[in-house]
């Protein structure tokens, strides 16, 4: 049996990584905002769940213009969330419990409160401080027009004018000025950041917007020409590597440089790229000489359809194998609808329109959504590669779609002119107990309101309860660790009904998922685990996954 334990240098190849969104995980100081001490206090939950590592979303100083991804200092802790001493205590306790620690790294941009950007504003046009960012003169008789037609991910121009008349680039919020990665001082600063956290015991990094660092800044800057080419989906319509700011070939030089830093540690530090690019291009970020892994968003975006998922899995395994990487699988994270709700929406549903309707158009059956989410999870955990689990999915939490607009915290709501409701519905603080001001999240209320039904999803309500979602995750992760061996998968097509996915792993154990709307015959074999209790009638019901010996 292949040893994929956490003691191996390549422990990440088959790991289960739990994403912690610190502001919503646990509040130790009672201010309504989750913090690092809260995470430390609850690490036993992660160890008991059976995950291999935790990934901490940003905890750096930030004014929260984008949920912490507007970083004012990449080598410090937001005082509202704790201190460096609190981080050290968290890392030490995680390692004592056998958990690896991955931290978010945000290299594309800084906060506009970052010392460098404040120096850039004070320095004026042509100053060395401005060279760390992307400042340009505007177009038009008085420079009153943006330098290009590039669009921000959050809507509107990607350029913001400053009082002296120049414009700076921000592919995201205007509070997130883009760094100039052609500048050696920027590159050296992030080498320092990699060493800073690695020296504190961090085992790896999740690289935010990994595909956007390298930009074609040669004068004159290129217009994209049409709105359709302004976003990440333009990558499917342009020759590979030619977009002016997404997925340029030069970005890989940056990550090869990082790999030299990461490999200077024993064991080498790992990294995973968030790169919203087509599969074959995404795999380049996961090469051994670069970041090791890249998030597989095709799987997250797939409909609840057997053939679509089969195609995504087959292609994902092939592209990862081609570069010597392992595949990654994810169903939920801090930026998307929780999969218990998302998988119940008809294909083609506009997620934002659904959120604006308060989750009523179309209505989602909460119980049916949970059943489908459990089946999807067992399918994911049976696949070769790494699985990334988002906090709260082990409780079966649905998307909180009916948050009143007056309580929304995601800046996306205001930045889009109150058109996009944002991501708060998947960031509502976790329920730990069945009672209390914030269901055990803290001693007072939470920064986002929790619905009353969170009580029945709480850890306390599910702990030790046979058949609960929490116990399903615990059992699945414990069993996965025993079954895990190798990275091969063989599809079982003979005798498999339409709408059913069946594959075999090493030693012949099998995973079978019924994605159809009718029961199908249960294949022969010992049932090791099922996503719901089986009736004993020899049938596998709809939206059900089984692992068979």
Secondary structure as UniProt FT lines:
FT   TURN            6..7
FT   TURN            9..10
FT   HELIX           11..14
FT   STRAND          16..20
FT   HELIX           22..24
FT   HELIX           36..41
FT   HELIX           43..49
FT   STRAND          53..56
FT   TURN            65..68
FT   TURN            74..75
FT   TURN            79..81
FT   HELIX           84..96
FT   TURN            97..98
FT   STRAND          100..105
FT   TURN            112..113
FT   HELIX           115..123
FT   TURN            125..126
FT   HELIX           128..132
FT   STRAND          135..136
FT   TURN            141..142
FT   TURN            153..154
FT   STRAND          159..161
FT   TURN            163..164
FT   STRAND          167..169
FT   TURN            174..175
FT   STRAND          178..179
FT   TURN            181..182
FT   HELIX           184..199
FT   TURN            200..201
FT   STRAND          204..207
FT   TURN            208..209
FT   HELIX           210..212
FT   HELIX           227..229
FT   HELIX           232..236
FT   TURN            240..241
FT   TURN            249..250
FT   HELIX           251..262
FT   TURN            263..264
FT   STRAND          270..273
FT   HELIX           279..285
FT   TURN            288..291
FT   STRAND          292..294
FT   HELIX           297..301
FT   HELIX           306..322
FT   TURN            323..324
FT   STRAND          328..330
FT   TURN            334..335
FT   HELIX           339..342
FT   TURN            343..344
FT   TURN            347..348
FT   HELIX           351..356
FT   TURN            357..358
FT   TURN            361..362
FT   HELIX           366..382
FT   STRAND          386..390
FT   TURN            391..392
FT   HELIX           393..395
FT   TURN            401..402
FT   HELIX           405..407
FT   HELIX           412..415
FT   TURN            416..417
FT   HELIX           424..426
FT   TURN            437..440
FT   TURN            452..453
FT   HELIX           454..457
FT   HELIX           459..462
FT   TURN            463..464
FT   TURN            466..467
FT   HELIX           469..483
FT   STRAND          490..491
FT   TURN            494..495
FT   TURN            498..499
FT   STRAND          500..504
FT   HELIX           506..508
FT   STRAND          510..514
FT   STRAND          520..521
FT   STRAND          527..530
FT   STRAND          539..540
FT   TURN            542..543
FT   STRAND          544..548
//
